[in-house]
Amino acid sequence: MWEKALRVSGGFIIAFLFLTKHPFLLILATSILGFLAGLRLFKGLDPWEVLLLSPGIGFVIVILVGLVFGRMRVPFSAIWPTMAVLSIVLSLNADIRLKLEKFDGAVLLASIFLSFLVRGFYFLLPDYRAADTWFHGSKVKMILLFNTPYFSSSLVPEYFSKTISNYPPGYHVLVAFHTGGVSREIIYAMNALRLFEIAYLPVAIYLVGKKIKREIGLIAAPVVAVSALYFYFVQYALLPAFFNYLLFLFSAFVLFEIRENKLSPAILGIFGGIMGVVHPYQYIIFQIMTLLVLKDLKKFSYQLATSLVLMVIFMPHPQRYAEGMIKVNSYYPNKDNPEFLKHILKYTFVSNGQVILGLAFLLGLLVYRPISGTFVAILLIILNKIFFRLHVPIVSAIWNSERAFMLATPLVPIISAQGFYLIIRRWKSFGVFLLIAGVTLAFPHVRMEHLASESSYLLDDETVNFILKVHKIVGDHEVLTACDFDSGRWIPILTDTPIKCYEGGVDNATYIYVDSRGAGELRAYPLDVTQLYSKYGILEFHNGLWLLSRVNKTSSRIMEKVCSYYLALGEISWLNSTKYFVHGFIVKNYATQKLRLMGYPYAVSVSRNSTILFCTRDYIKMLEMKVAIGKGCEKANIYVDDKLALTTKLSERSKILRIPVDLTPGLHYIRISCNCSYLNPLGVEYVRLEGG
């Protein structure tokens, strides 16, 4: 009786977790639900393996229920009480007899710790300069707004992409679930899932490697923490694909169980179908691997049919999607060329301290041929794109060679682990030494990759709080924002305030949101705040984020806040602080952040007009600048507070310029005008302020 009471009370506790609004608690509740469901669905499996698989089971259940609700026109908001009731039902009569694998558990915990240690426990919120995360966040917002994963493109506001209505909805259903139905939690739910994926990848890799050989699973767990391809991948913040690699590994484990006749192929079909509804690229490669592993046409056909039925039911426009996958033969010259293939192979197996892991990978290709064969299939897809361009239905639809190679992300650590296993089996001490050396050698390199990538993200807690403050100030009034390279595009996702995207003019705008922290890539952020704050009042400011108003004047409190932030004491330099480089300069970018971490001294601008903003408490009589351009010789005009102060010639050889000025205490800016671009960028090493 006491055991039953304990199970019931436990079920109610899990149900309570499902009714919270906290993303991490909802992920925990989803994993527990997955464990309870797994105990019933996977009775022939070791409970230890069911425990480790439980997040994957829970994710599949949540996505499946959310999609079913959408097709049955059940409000999406019903999913939380449904999961709560389901958790109570599953907790009844749950027979939990778990024997922990202590050594394996210790290795997994150490590998999880290593995954965060190598990243310096440093995480922002994953919105980088391009529109990917924002695109997916906007789809989640529409799911919450219309209470369904399926909505017409005609309902999508003009500041969101109309194509979000057609995009596979699996990932977005899961994120929407983890928001607890609260819009401001969207980016936190996306980040919570990302952090969980980072933590759980060693576990998922272990599960798959263990089905080949237990030792391979144990070796693969720490290897994945320093595998360069994972760090290359997250530079793009392609969050649905990153989630799908975790789902790929969970599905691979189920695949091995089917090979051993422990599970029905229908279960694999469900896992595979959900993978396809998250993103089809991983699904394509998984089906290739499934065929190589099973070698049983009947089982393969059964799971394939099940997964395709799910995709037909739950894709927004399955016929249109299928036609595209069959007809498209995608080719992108900037990625589909031999130089790129050479670059990505070097990045993955040689550079970034990957030499030892890369050699182990080459050896590992000889061990378990279905895994190795899947990698070879990916390589053949790439070679076809580069050299032959033969149209192969389905696989030719993969966007380019870069996206194709990234599909090898979950395979590389397993194959490397296979190589280390071959060495350890024969020369144990030497093999363990090589494994430790490989991880140690890779550690500082992939750490820098992460820090550079993470530092380029546009969102953090302070930025989100500023966006919420903007909403509180302007309410439902429209705010003009750049949209490109801009945190302001998140305003209508995290709040109900509408935005208008900048199209070349600001004259009709009542409110303007400016993010002057230097996001950009081949071109710069379009709005120069120094050309706006003299015409518009500064209504609110925080650390490079501005809310300007046509109808308000700048208060002395706000001006003091701005001046305090941009206060310059003697010298402005890129290595000391990036905040002064407010326009034209590429700051929030993986490549420039990596250069900065490596000690490269120049702030890089790709714009014709580059602006440095600063505040001084003293009178300034002389400015000294060290500048250069990428190549050739260019004329440059240098303005101080919009007054022409110097005309000079710049070249790739750095030049020290001394400019007489007469600046009073307060806010000032320097603008450098030149025929500069990403092909011929401007570099500024420092600006020194000299008093009279």
Summary of the structure (lengths in Angstrom):
residues: 692
radius of gyration: 27.2
end to end distance: 86.8
largest distance: 88.7
contacts: 2497
relative contact order: 0.08
helix: 56%
strand: 15%
